[in-house]
Amino acid sequence: MQINKRHQVSPYLVFFIIYNSQVGVGILGFQRTIAAKAGYDAWIGVIIAGSFVQVFIWMMYKLLAKADGDIVDVHSKMLGNLLGSVPSFVIMIYYWLASVSVILSFIEIIQVWMFPTLPSWILCSLILGLVYYCVSGGFRVVVGVSFLSFIIPQLLFIVLYLYPLKSAHFSNLLPILNHSYKELFDAVKSSMYTIAGTETLLMFYPFIREVKSSKKFAHLGVLFTTILYTISAIISFTFYSESQLKETIWPELSLTKVIRLSYLERFEYLYISMYIIIVSALLSLLLWCSSRGLKRIFKKKQKYFLIVLSLLSVILSQLINEQIKEVLDKIVTQMNIWIFYGYIPVLLVLFTLLKRGKQNG
């Protein structure tokens, strides 16, 4: 699949796209989830999960290089246009459901911490209005927002991670490896979804200029986010006791309460406001992937699908309650694990055998 060079991006920008796809609302609360699986050994699970993602990146590059296109091309060449559109459609729905999960989680944070009486549909409409503006500008605009979502928040991350060190108790991490392999495996599974997002490569692959040069930047992006998540987990584990962490829904966000500056009393307001950039960038990428995939499947303009998906998201934001959201999060988690960490490796093997068979024939 050939994309006009004017619409493609430089290889080094893949680093920022991968970062954007992996760092979202999950980093604010994943510490409690993984600690419930493997206690304060769970930071090891984050590193192992990051290693698995590195392998997954390699697999995706292999698969997409063989198809010379995105995941829709892979399915079309393997199953035909009609039959291949079914698994492609499922993956596009996953991208959209993942975006709904992200925006609902962020709306919950805004309502709990800042505006408890503001209706969900208003917040969702405002955020998705910004997202629509970004996505309608094309993939290069989406990448530009991804770049900003990396550059701007890093200064606040540095402040957030350094300040709590004054009260850190690194003895909390000892003894290391005092949990079973099963508990560590459960922590790895929880971490896998938290640092998920690299599967967006399946759609934006054709938009990379000099694909071979971009591989190292994709792997560096995963390495950076793995280190970031590991540091975040360790800072939370050394600051909170296990009993405190069980009661803290958003451990990283709660760390902002200990930051007191002479010119800024409520640091969490600044932190949450900054997070709008990160969330908008992630939503832009997910909705771009979903709407572009649907455009390729149904041969209609991308903006129509973007509008429909955005409207459905606004409606769901008002209808979904806390119990339904938990079910949605579980569905998205299972889809992520089975589709991308199960289906894609199998697809790579089958597509390689099919292509080799055609060459021999």
Secondary structure, 3 states (H helix, E strand, C coil): CCCCHHHCECHHHHHHHHHHHHCCHHHHCHHHHHHHHHHHHHHHHHHHHHHHHHHHHHHHHHHHHHHCCCHHHHHHHHHCHHHHHHHHHHHHHHHHHHHHHHHHHHHHHHHHHCCCCCCHHHHHHHHHHHHHHHHHCCHHHHHHHHHHHHHCCHHHHHHHHHHHHHHCCHHHHCCCCCCCHHHHHHHHHHHHHHCCCHHHHHHHHHHECCHHHHHHHHHHHHHHHHHHHHHHHHHHHHHCCHHHHHHCCCHHHHHHHHCCECCECCHHHHHHHHHHHHHHHHHHHHHHHHHHHHHHHHCCCHHHHHHHHHHHHHHHHHHCCHHHHHHHHHHHHHHHHHHHHHHHHHHHHHHHHHHHHHHHC
